[in-house]
Amino acid sequence: METPNPNWFLKARLKTRQLLLLIALDDYRNIHRAAEELHMTQPAASKQIKDLEEMLDVRLFDRLPRGMEPTIYGETMIRHARMALTSLALAHDDIVALRAGLAGQVEVGVIMSPAMALLPRAIARIKEKAPLLRIGVQLESSNVLLDKLQRGTLDFMIGRILEKEDSTGLIYEELTEEPACAVVRPGHALLDRKDLRLEDMAGRSWILPPQGSILRHRFDMMFRRAGLAPPSNVVDTTALLLITALLQQTDSLHVMPQEVAQYYESLNVLRILPIELPCKMDAFGIIRQQDHLLSPGADLLLRAVRAAAAEIY
């Protein structure tokens, strides 16, 4: 017996109707009942089965006085027919879900660093495929976003799970660590200094995150570990508009996540000082609720974030 080509069904133009007929014959074991179920005539149903048997060069059914019984070949075809039709049904469901996602909505929360490059790249990619998908973005600190996520107002977030936070029921996918750097206005005198050290910066004026924040704590500890007092000439703020304005108008220094600094440096708003600070924030990642089923639109954006993260980080 000749072995069928792996794509024999394409050459033979196997019909969905033949698959449905195989299943109906397995259910009813009677050609009349099966034909009736599919709104076919009995001769048409018989011809469909005969054509299939000739195509495969095997007998699929034994014709008995009281009906039809599948052979071992018939049972194999019936099993695969059921699998094929189930797969087609799932494909339809996926397309319905995808179409809903392409015109649905998604709410995502993000901290500052991934808001600079990661999320914009993911959104740009999604908007090419799904211009009608409404994307809401909330830029906040991790603790604020976690509260919103747990209250169900966000589909997912990109941020940190802090030690003090209750992480029960959350799924966390780490993306990258977040180093910090020191920045100044373009043309600042420190930009020309060779072998810049912490000692050269301790007595300067600084714009810093407020006391109690993680970055401020790690910034102060960086100086203490070096045997220096942390800067005392300080303006406390996290407002970027004010920070960039103060940097432009004064000789102050500022500490910020490196990814954020690189973005503003590319706009010629500030410059990164030539010193590697022994100071960094904890890694951040994608955070979502374990028991929250993502909408098709949210799932689309989540996949785009993962793809963009693989490229960037």
C-alpha positions in Angstrom: 0.0 0.0 0.0 1.3 3.5 -0.9 2.0 5.8 2.0 0.0 9.0 1.6 1.9 12.3 1.2 2.0 14.3 4.5 -0.1 17.0 2.8 -2.4 14.5 1.1 -5.5 16.3 2.4 -4.6 19.4 0.4 -4.1 17.4 -2.8 -7.3 15.5 -2.2 -9.2 18.6 -1.2 -10.5 17.0 2.0 -13.8 18.6 2.9 -15.0 19.8 6.3 -18.3 18.0 5.4 -16.4 14.7 5.1 -15.0 15.3 8.6 -18.5 16.1 9.9 -19.9 13.0 8.2 -17.2 10.8 9.9 -18.2 12.1 13.3 -22.0 11.7 12.6 -21.4 8.1 11.4 -19.5 7.4 14.6 -22.3 8.9 16.7 -25.2 7.2 14.9 -23.6 4.1 13.2 -26.2 4.5 10.5 -25.7 6.2 7.1 -29.4 7.4 6.9 -29.3 9.0 10.4 -25.9 10.6 9.7 -27.0 12.0 6.3 -30.2 13.3 7.8 -28.2 15.1 10.6 -26.1 16.9 7.9 -29.0 17.6 5.6 -27.6 15.4 2.9 -29.1 12.6 0.8 -28.1 9.1 1.7 -26.5 8.5 -1.7 -24.5 11.7 -1.4 -23.3 10.7 2.1 -22.3 7.2 0.8 -20.3 8.8 -2.1 -18.4 11.1 0.3 -17.3 8.1 2.4 -16.5 6.1 -0.7 -14.4 8.9 -2.1 -12.5 9.2 1.2 -11.8 5.5 1.3 -10.5 5.5 -2.2 -8.3 8.6 -1.4 -6.8 6.7 1.6 -6.9 3.3 0.0 -8.3 1.7 3.2 -11.8 0.7 4.3 -13.0 3.1 7.0 -16.3 1.3 7.8 -17.7 -2.2 7.8 -21.2 -2.3 6.3 -23.3 -4.4 8.5 -27.0 -5.4 8.2 -28.0 -3.0 11.0 -25.6 -0.1 10.3 -22.0 0.7 9.9 -19.0 0.0 12.2 -15.7 1.9 12.0 -12.6 -0.2 11.3 -9.3 0.5 13.0 -8.6 2.9 10.1 -12.0 4.5 10.5 -11.5 5.0 14.3 -8.2 6.8 13.6 -9.8 9.1 11.0 -12.7 9.8 13.3 -10.3 10.7 16.2 -8.4 13.1 14.0 -11.5 14.6 12.5 -12.7 15.5 16.0 -9.4 17.0 16.8 -9.3 19.0 13.5 -12.8 20.4 14.1 -12.1 21.2 17.7 -8.9 23.1 16.5 -11.0 25.0 13.9 -13.6 25.9 16.6 -10.7 27.2 18.8 -9.3 29.2 15.9 -12.7 30.9 15.5 -12.8 31.7 19.3 -9.3 33.1 19.1 -10.2 35.3 16.1 -13.4 36.6 17.9 -11.2 37.4 21.0 -8.6 39.0 18.9 -11.1 41.2 17.1 -12.5 42.2 20.4 -9.0 43.1 21.6 -8.2 45.2 18.6 -11.1 47.5 19.4 -11.3 47.0 23.2 -9.5 48.8 26.0 -6.6 48.3 28.4 -5.4 50.1 31.5 -1.7 49.8 32.4 0.4 51.4 35.2 4.0 52.2 34.8 6.9 53.7 36.8 9.2 56.3 35.3 12.0 54.3 33.7 10.0 51.9 31.6 7.8 54.8 30.7 10.7 56.3 28.7 11.5 53.6 26.2 9.9 50.2 27.0 6.2 51.1 27.1 6.2 53.7 24.2 7.8 51.0 22.0 5.2 48.4 22.9 2.3 50.9 22.4 3.7 52.1 19.0 3.8 48.4 17.9 0.3 47.7 19.1 -1.2 50.8 17.6 0.1 49.7 14.1 -2.0 46.5 14.5 -4.9 47.8 16.6 -5.5 51.6 16.1 -8.9 51.3 17.8 -7.6 49.7 21.0 -7.9 52.4 23.7 -4.8 52.3 25.9 -4.9 54.1 29.3 -1.5 54.7 30.9 -1.1 55.8 34.6 2.4 57.0 35.6 2.9 56.6 39.4 5.1 55.1 42.0 5.0 51.4 42.5 3.1 51.5 45.8 0.3 53.6 44.2 0.1 51.4 41.2 0.1 48.2 43.3 -2.9 49.6 45.2 -4.7 50.3 41.9 -3.8 46.9 40.5 -5.2 45.1 43.6 -8.4 47.2 43.5 -8.8 46.0 39.9 -8.5 49.4 38.1 -5.4 48.3 36.2 -5.0 45.2 33.9 -1.3 45.0 34.7 1.6 47.3 35.7 5.3 47.7 35.1 7.0 48.4 38.4 8.4 47.0 41.7 7.0 44.9 44.5 8.4 46.6 47.6 9.4 44.6 50.6 6.6 46.1 52.8 3.9 45.4 50.2 1.7 42.3 50.4 2.5 40.3 47.2 0.0 37.6 47.8 -1.9 36.7 44.6 0.5 38.7 42.4 2.6 37.3 39.4 5.9 39.1 38.9 8.1 38.8 35.8 11.4 40.6 36.3 12.6 42.7 33.4 15.8 44.5 34.5 17.7 46.3 37.2 17.7 50.1 37.4 21.1 51.9 37.9 21.0 55.6 38.9 23.3 58.4 37.6 24.0 62.0 38.4 22.9 64.7 35.9 23.5 68.4 35.4 22.7 71.1 32.8 24.6 71.2 29.5 27.8 73.2 29.9 28.2 72.5 33.6 31.8 72.8 34.9 31.8 69.2 36.3 31.4 67.7 32.9 35.0 68.6 32.1 36.4 67.1 35.3 38.6 64.0 34.8 38.4 61.3 37.4 35.3 62.8 39.0 34.7 61.4 42.6 32.0 61.5 45.2 34.1 63.9 47.2 33.8 66.4 44.4 30.0 66.2 44.5 29.2 66.0 48.3 29.3 69.8 48.9 27.4 70.8 45.8 23.7 71.8 45.7 21.4 68.9 44.8 17.8 68.3 43.7 16.8 65.0 45.2 13.8 62.7 45.8 12.2 63.4 49.2 13.3 61.8 52.5 11.7 58.4 52.9 11.9 57.4 49.3 14.1 54.4 48.3 16.3 56.3 46.0 16.9 59.1 48.5 17.9 56.5 51.2 20.3 54.7 48.8 21.7 58.1 47.7 22.5 59.2 51.3 23.9 55.7 52.1 26.2 55.9 49.1 27.9 59.0 50.7 28.0 57.5 54.2 29.7 54.3 53.0 32.4 56.5 51.4 32.9 58.3 54.8 31.2 61.5 53.6 28.2 63.4 54.9 25.3 63.4 52.5 24.7 66.7 50.7 22.8 69.2 52.8 22.1 71.9 50.2 19.1 70.2 48.8 15.7 70.8 47.1 13.4 67.9 47.6 11.0 67.2 44.7 10.0 64.5 42.2 8.4 66.9 39.8 10.3 66.5 36.5 9.2 69.9 35.1 10.6 71.7 38.1 13.7 69.5 38.2 14.6 70.2 34.6 13.9 73.9 35.0 16.1 74.1 38.1 18.9 72.2 36.4 18.8 74.7 33.5 18.9 77.8 35.8 21.3 76.6 38.4 24.5 74.6 38.9 22.6 72.0 40.9 23.1 68.2 40.5 20.3 65.7 40.4 20.2 61.9 40.8 17.8 59.9 38.5 17.4 56.4 36.9 19.8 56.1 34.1 17.2 55.2 31.5 15.3 58.4 32.3 18.5 60.4 32.1 19.5 59.0 28.7 16.1 60.0 27.4 16.5 63.6 28.6 20.1 63.7 27.4 18.9 62.7 23.9 16.7 65.8 24.0 19.6 68.0 25.0 17.9 68.9 28.3 20.6 67.6 30.6 24.0 65.7 30.6 25.0 62.6 32.6 28.1 63.2 34.7 31.1 60.9 33.9 31.0 58.9 37.1 29.5 55.5 37.8 27.5 55.9 41.0 27.4 52.9 43.4 23.7 53.5 43.8 20.8 51.7 42.1 17.1 51.0 42.5 15.7 47.4 42.7 14.8 45.6 39.6 11.4 46.2 38.1 9.1 43.9 36.1 5.6 43.1 34.9 3.1 42.6 37.7 -0.4 41.3 37.4 -3.0 39.6 39.5 -3.0 35.8 39.5 -6.7 35.4 39.4 -7.4 38.3 36.9 -8.1 37.0 33.4 -6.6 39.5 31.0 -8.9 41.0 28.3 -7.8 40.3 24.7 -6.5 43.9 24.4 -4.5 43.7 27.7 -3.0 40.4 26.5 -2.0 42.0 23.2 -0.2 44.9 25.0 1.4 42.5 27.6 2.9 40.4 24.7 4.2 43.6 23.1 5.8 44.8 26.4 7.6 41.4 26.7 8.9 41.6 23.1 10.1 45.2 23.6 11.8 44.3 26.9 13.7 41.4 25.1 15.0 43.9 22.6 15.9 46.8 25.0 17.1 44.9 28.1 
